[in-house]
Amino acid sequence: MLGAVLDALTSERDHRRHDALPSVLLRTGVTSVNATAEGVTLWKRDEYGWGYEWTTRDPAEAYELLQARGHVPMDYVGRFVCERCGGAGVATPKGMRGRVPCEACDTLGHRPHPPTVAELASWCSLGFAAGDDMAPGILRAAALASAEEFAGPVHLEAPPVWWRVAPPGADASAAYRVGSARRALCEAGLGFRRMSTHTMLYVPPLGLVTP
């Protein structure tokens, strides 16, 4: 869904020509995508690129825009964690010893969407198609719709699932059995980790992976 998501979230500066839409360029030899707080650049063989500004810098507005275009179900309730404490709910303030309740988490709690537009684009670009039967090959095309359901078989007791946009770390699909939930998650571009109270799913940020 990367092309459709970038079409929805980027400005009209390069959209005046239909052949300059991100979704079109992604089909013509783009080798890497770099997303920042300001916008996104599509690179072709690292020689030249096309730059696009985000339509909005407000991730809540961008999230609503993606919902309006049908890229995220209207009734979806996300579970993105506080970026300050990583979802632990406690933190060690600067200059203090010991851990206290995280103020940011108390104020913001677990979010309905990622905290930046760049992270929102990274997450939503994996694809969110509700209602799939998770037959072989389906997860890659509909990773967001299926990942939370797959997180139960991964750790059996089906703990709560939280999302973060971050490098997935050492997870490698080759280490897991073909057809297993672990392998399906990794091949869809997701990392995961069992925490003390939840399962964390990691989406790789744009700029660390190629389309």
BELPE-V89219 format. One line per field, one symbol per residue. phi: phi as a letter, one per 20 degrees, with the letter a starting at -180 (. if undefined). A space follows every 50 residues. Layout:
# BELPE-V89219
phi=???
This chain:
# BELPE-V89219
phi=.gffffgfddfegdefdgfdfgffffecnfdbccdcferccdddlldbbd dceffbeeffffffffffenecgfefdfceegffdmnfncbdfgncdndc gffffffdmeeeaffcffffffffffoccfnfelfgnfggebgffdffff ffgfdmelfgdddbdagfnefbffedfgnffgfffffenddbbeefcadd dddffgodcdf
